[in-house]
Amino acid sequence: MNRLLRQISVLDMTEGVAGPCAASLLGDMGASVIKVERPEGDWGRGSEDPLRPYFVANNKNKRCSGVTPCG
């Protein structure tokens, strides 16, 4: 696919299906996508969750980072 967005960086702070899918499409078009998760992790990450295949498919082309609360 054409790398139209190769100079764009995207900060993905979404969970579920719609937001991660949209950010993944931006990654497919060449954007640098960084996924930031809360300390517990994205709810779709669980191995027993029936949505696990969606999590894997919707989070390709991303670098992942967690957030630790301050204070």
Secondary structure in CASP SS format (residue, H / E / C, confidence):
PFRMAT SS
TARGET T0000
AUTHOR 0000-0000-0000
METHOD secondary structure of the structure
MODEL  1
M C 1.00
N C 1.00
R C 1.00
L C 1.00
L C 1.00
R C 1.00
Q C 1.00
I C 1.00
S E 1.00
V E 1.00
L E 1.00
D E 1.00
M C 1.00
T C 1.00
E C 1.00
G C 1.00
V C 1.00
A H 1.00
G H 1.00
P H 1.00
C H 1.00
A H 1.00
A H 1.00
S H 1.00
L H 1.00
L H 1.00
G H 1.00
D H 1.00
M C 1.00
G C 1.00
A C 1.00
S E 1.00
V E 1.00
I E 1.00
K E 1.00
V E 1.00
E E 1.00
R C 1.00
P C 1.00
E C 1.00
G C 1.00
D C 1.00
W H 1.00
G H 1.00
R H 1.00
G C 1.00
S C 1.00
E C 1.00
D C 1.00
P C 1.00
L C 1.00
R H 1.00
P H 1.00
Y H 1.00
F H 1.00
V H 1.00
A H 1.00
N H 1.00
N C 1.00
K C 1.00
N C 1.00
K E 1.00
R E 1.00
C E 1.00
S E 1.00
G E 1.00
V C 1.00
T C 1.00
P C 1.00
C C 1.00
G C 1.00
END
